[in-house]
Amino acid sequence: MKLWFYPNDHEPPHFHAKRRGEWEFKINFLRSPEEMFELVRPMKKRGMSKADRELLREMVEEHRFEILKEWEQKVNRL
């Protein structure tokens, strides 16, 4: 799974997650877990697995403030 920010991306704060050949999502890490995942590009019918979704949700919950700090430094440049 690949995770990244696009430089000079738009609000709200988010990062991208991609499983090559399967899917790409925007992860809106300041939103609730129910609203966090926004599909960008489906590449297979199945979409993101429950295990991948849970892994990302847990990572965001554990590192939300660090992710926001990185967003501000690399993307938003406040």
N, CA and C atoms as an extended XYZ file, in Angstrom:
234
Properties=species:S:1:pos:R:3:atomname:S:1:resname:S:1:resid:I:1 pbc="F F F"
N         0.858       -1.171        0.000 N   MET     1
C         0.000        0.000        0.000 CA  MET     1
C         0.902        1.231        0.000 C   MET     1
N         0.582        2.182       -0.845 N   LYS     2
C         1.337        3.420       -0.941 CA  LYS     2
C         0.508        4.546       -0.330 C   LYS     2
N         1.145        5.398        0.487 N   LEU     3
C         0.500        6.548        1.122 CA  LEU     3
C         1.286        7.800        0.751 C   LEU     3
N         0.585        8.906        0.413 N   TRP     4
C         1.293       10.133        0.058 CA  TRP     4
C         0.386       11.348        0.149 C   TRP     4
N         1.047       12.525        0.189 N   PHE     5
C         0.406       13.823        0.036 CA  PHE     5
C         0.799       14.358       -1.334 C   PHE     5
N        -0.124       15.080       -1.978 N   TYR     6
C         0.250       15.840       -3.172 CA  TYR     6
C         0.679       17.228       -2.709 C   TYR     6
N         1.813       17.757       -3.183 N   PRO     7
C         2.204       19.128       -2.824 CA  PRO     7
C         1.140       20.100       -3.329 C   PRO     7
N         0.878       21.124       -2.561 N   ASN     8
C        -0.098       22.160       -2.922 CA  ASN     8
C        -1.491       21.595       -3.175 C   ASN     8
N        -1.860       20.531       -2.449 N   ASP     9
C        -3.192       19.944       -2.580 CA  ASP     9
C        -4.212       20.860       -1.909 C   ASP     9
N        -5.444       20.523       -1.978 N   HIS    10
C        -6.556       21.345       -1.497 CA  HIS    10
C        -7.028       20.875       -0.118 C   HIS    10
N        -7.791       21.749        0.534 N   GLU    11
C        -8.464       21.410        1.780 CA  GLU    11
C        -9.635       20.492        1.450 C   GLU    11
N       -10.152       19.734        2.363 N   PRO    12
C        -9.708       19.539        3.739 CA  PRO    12
C        -8.443       18.680        3.775 C   PRO    12
N        -7.715       18.734        4.893 N   PRO    13
C        -6.506       17.932        5.026 CA  PRO    13
C        -6.790       16.452        4.763 C   PRO    13
N        -5.956       15.857        3.914 N   HIS    14
C        -6.126       14.449        3.569 CA  HIS    14
C        -4.821       13.913        2.996 C   HIS    14
N        -4.728       12.612        2.903 N   PHE    15
C        -3.647       11.991        2.172 CA  PHE    15
C        -4.257       10.944        1.252 C   PHE    15
N        -3.461       10.444        0.350 N   HIS    16
C        -3.928        9.446       -0.601 CA  HIS    16
C        -3.370        8.082       -0.224 C   HIS    16
N        -4.155        7.057       -0.454 N   ALA    17
C        -3.755        5.668       -0.211 CA  ALA    17
C        -4.102        4.876       -1.455 C   ALA    17
N        -3.157        4.021       -1.881 N   LYS    18
C        -3.383        3.262       -3.108 CA  LYS    18
C        -2.852        1.844       -2.950 C   LYS    18
N        -3.643        0.912       -3.388 N   ARG    19
C        -3.200       -0.474       -3.543 CA  ARG    19
C        -3.142       -0.681       -5.049 C   ARG    19
N        -1.924       -0.824       -5.563 N   ARG    20
C        -1.694       -0.867       -7.015 CA  ARG    20
C        -2.608       -1.876       -7.708 C   ARG    20
N        -3.305       -1.385       -8.723 N   GLY    21
C        -4.180       -2.229       -9.519 CA  GLY    21
C        -5.503       -2.551       -8.865 C   GLY    21
N        -5.761       -1.999       -7.665 N   GLU    22
C        -7.006       -2.323       -6.954 CA  GLU    22
C        -7.860       -1.094       -6.663 C   GLU    22
N        -7.283       -0.063       -6.029 N   TRP    23
C        -8.068        1.097       -5.629 CA  TRP    23
C        -7.165        2.258       -5.243 C   TRP    23
N        -7.760        3.458       -5.204 N   GLU    24
C        -7.132        4.648       -4.631 CA  GLU    24
C        -8.205        5.388       -3.841 C   GLU    24
N        -7.859        5.796       -2.632 N   PHE    25
C        -8.759        6.543       -1.755 CA  PHE    25
C        -8.089        7.815       -1.276 C   PHE    25
N        -8.905        8.846       -1.008 N   LYS    26
C        -8.461        9.987       -0.210 CA  LYS    26
C        -8.856        9.649        1.216 C   LYS    26
N        -7.935        9.842        2.138 N   ILE    27
C        -8.193        9.585        3.549 CA  ILE    27
C        -8.297       10.931        4.240 C   ILE    27
N        -9.508       11.342        4.568 N   ASN    28
C        -9.783       12.610        5.239 CA  ASN    28
C        -9.603       12.389        6.738 C   ASN    28
N        -8.365       12.528        7.200 N   PHE    29
C        -7.976       12.056        8.531 CA  PHE    29
C        -8.520       12.863        9.692 C   PHE    29
N        -9.126       14.009        9.460 N   LEU    30
C        -9.738       14.770       10.551 CA  LEU    30
C       -11.220       14.447       10.714 C   LEU    30
N       -11.761       13.656        9.843 N   ARG    31
C       -13.172       13.267        9.912 CA  ARG    31
C       -13.345       11.996       10.736 C   ARG    31
N       -14.582       11.674       11.046 N   SER    32
C       -14.891       10.450       11.783 CA  SER    32
C       -14.575        9.240       10.912 C   SER    32
N       -14.367        8.073       11.521 N   PRO    33
C       -14.066        6.865       10.732 CA  PRO    33
C       -15.113        6.557        9.666 C   PRO    33
N       -16.374        6.890        9.921 N   GLU    34
C       -17.431        6.616        8.956 CA  GLU    34
C       -17.331        7.514        7.721 C   GLU    34
N       -16.717        8.706        7.862 N   GLU    35
C       -16.631        9.683        6.776 CA  GLU    35
C       -15.213        9.833        6.220 C   GLU    35
N       -14.276        9.091        6.755 N   MET    36
C       -12.865        9.273        6.471 CA  MET    36
C       -12.461        8.838        5.063 C   MET    36
N       -13.071        7.802        4.513 N   PHE    37
C       -12.632        7.187        3.268 CA  PHE    37
C       -13.445        7.697        2.084 C   PHE    37
N       -12.745        8.278        1.098 N   GLU    38
C       -13.401        8.787       -0.101 CA  GLU    38
C       -12.754        8.110       -1.315 C   GLU    38
N       -13.531        7.334       -2.029 N   LEU    39
C       -13.023        6.607       -3.185 CA  LEU    39
C       -12.631        7.580       -4.290 C   LEU    39
N       -11.416        7.438       -4.792 N   VAL    40
C       -10.931        8.241       -5.910 CA  VAL    40
C       -11.016        7.427       -7.190 C   VAL    40
N       -10.512        6.183       -7.121 N   ARG    41
C       -10.442        5.380       -8.331 CA  ARG    41
C       -10.582        3.904       -8.003 C   ARG    41
N       -11.700        3.304       -8.345 N   PRO    42
C       -11.789        1.848       -8.196 CA  PRO    42
C       -11.112        1.183       -9.385 C   PRO    42
N       -10.365        0.142       -9.124 N   MET    43
C        -9.700       -0.568      -10.206 CA  MET    43
C       -10.150       -2.020      -10.275 C   MET    43
N       -10.805       -2.467       -9.225 N   LYS    44
C       -11.398       -3.800       -9.182 CA  LYS    44
C       -12.742       -3.667       -8.485 C   LYS    44
N       -13.659       -4.542       -8.753 N   LYS    45
C       -14.992       -4.470       -8.166 CA  LYS    45
C       -14.982       -4.558       -6.650 C   LYS    45
N       -14.066       -5.328       -6.125 N   ARG    46
C       -14.045       -5.632       -4.698 CA  ARG    46
C       -13.756       -4.414       -3.821 C   ARG    46
N       -12.941       -3.491       -4.268 N   GLY    47
C       -12.603       -2.314       -3.482 CA  GLY    47
C       -11.653       -2.639       -2.342 C   GLY    47
N       -11.588       -1.742       -1.362 N   MET    48
C       -10.677       -1.897       -0.232 CA  MET    48
C       -11.168       -2.993        0.699 C   MET    48
N       -10.252       -3.847        1.117 N   SER    49
C       -10.617       -4.919        2.042 CA  SER    49
C       -10.892       -4.354        3.428 C   SER    49
N       -11.630       -5.099        4.196 N   LYS    50
C       -11.915       -4.716        5.577 CA  LYS    50
C       -10.618       -4.581        6.370 C   LYS    50
N        -9.654       -5.471        6.117 N   ALA    51
C        -8.367       -5.426        6.826 CA  ALA    51
C        -7.589       -4.155        6.484 C   ALA    51
N        -7.559       -3.761        5.202 N   ASP    52
C        -6.875       -2.528        4.809 CA  ASP    52
C        -7.560       -1.311        5.412 C   ASP    52
N        -8.881       -1.304        5.384 N   ARG    53
C        -9.637       -0.174        5.954 CA  ARG    53
C        -9.368       -0.052        7.452 C   ARG    53
N        -9.362       -1.161        8.144 N   GLU    54
C        -9.110       -1.148        9.590 CA  GLU    54
C        -7.674       -0.703        9.891 C   GLU    54
N        -6.715       -1.170        9.108 N   LEU    55
C        -5.326       -0.774        9.284 CA  LEU    55
C        -5.166        0.730        9.128 C   LEU    55
N        -5.744        1.302        8.087 N   LEU    56
C        -5.665        2.744        7.879 CA  LEU    56
C        -6.391        3.514        8.978 C   LEU    56
N        -7.561        3.050        9.367 N   ARG    57
C        -8.309        3.734       10.436 CA  ARG    57
C        -7.498        3.753       11.726 C   ARG    57
N        -6.901        2.626       12.090 N   GLU    58
C        -6.103        2.554       13.308 CA  GLU    58
C        -4.870        3.450       13.215 C   GLU    58
N        -4.217        3.452       12.062 N   MET    59
C        -3.048        4.294       11.868 CA  MET    59
C        -3.414        5.767       12.022 C   MET    59
N        -4.527        6.169       11.429 N   VAL    60
C        -4.966        7.559       11.534 CA  VAL    60
C        -5.285        7.909       12.987 C   VAL    60
N        -6.018        7.063       13.675 N   GLU    61
C        -6.369        7.353       15.062 CA  GLU    61
C        -5.127        7.492       15.938 C   GLU    61
N        -4.130        6.671       15.687 N   GLU    62
C        -2.910        6.692       16.497 CA  GLU    62
C        -2.002        7.874       16.154 C   GLU    62
N        -2.017        8.325       14.898 N   HIS    63
C        -1.044        9.325       14.440 CA  HIS    63
C        -1.674       10.579       13.848 C   HIS    63
N        -2.915       10.853       14.176 N   ARG    64
C        -3.654       11.967       13.565 CA  ARG    64
C        -2.912       13.301       13.660 C   ARG    64
N        -2.365       13.619       14.835 N   PHE    65
C        -1.713       14.917       15.014 CA  PHE    65
C        -0.398       14.992       14.245 C   PHE    65
N         0.329       13.899       14.165 N   GLU    66
C         1.559       13.872       13.373 CA  GLU    66
C         1.255       14.017       11.888 C   GLU    66
N         0.173       13.381       11.435 N   ILE    67
C        -0.226       13.498       10.031 CA  ILE    67
C        -0.619       14.938        9.721 C   ILE    67
N        -1.368       15.573       10.624 N   LEU    68
C        -1.765       16.967       10.428 CA  LEU    68
C        -0.536       17.865       10.383 C   LEU    68
N         0.421       17.636       11.256 N   LYS    69
C         1.641       18.446       11.264 CA  LYS    69
C         2.374       18.296        9.928 C   LYS    69
N         2.463       17.078        9.426 N   GLU    70
C         3.118       16.851        8.131 CA  GLU    70
C         2.341       17.521        7.001 C   GLU    70
N         0.997       17.428        7.049 N   TRP    71
C         0.157       18.116        6.053 CA  TRP    71
C         0.470       19.610        6.047 C   TRP    71
N         0.524       20.210        7.230 N   GLU    72
C         0.770       21.645        7.324 CA  GLU    72
C         2.155       22.018        6.796 C   GLU    72
N         3.150       21.163        7.036 N   GLN    73
C         4.508       21.454        6.582 CA  GLN    73
C         4.687       21.215        5.094 C   GLN    73
N         4.125       20.144        4.563 N   LYS    74
C         4.400       19.746        3.184 CA  LYS    74
C         3.357       20.220        2.186 C   LYS    74
N         2.127       20.401        2.630 N   VAL    75
C         1.054       20.706        1.691 CA  VAL    75
C         0.544       22.122        1.885 C   VAL    75
N         0.023       22.386        3.053 N   ASN    76
C        -0.637       23.657        3.303 CA  ASN    76
C         0.371       24.784        3.558 C   ASN    76
N         1.527       24.443        4.082 N   ARG    77
C         2.609       25.385        4.356 CA  ARG    77
C         2.141       26.598        5.122 C   ARG    77
N         1.510       26.363        6.273 N   LEU    78
C         1.034       27.471        7.122 CA  LEU    78
C         2.177       28.226        7.743 C   LEU    78
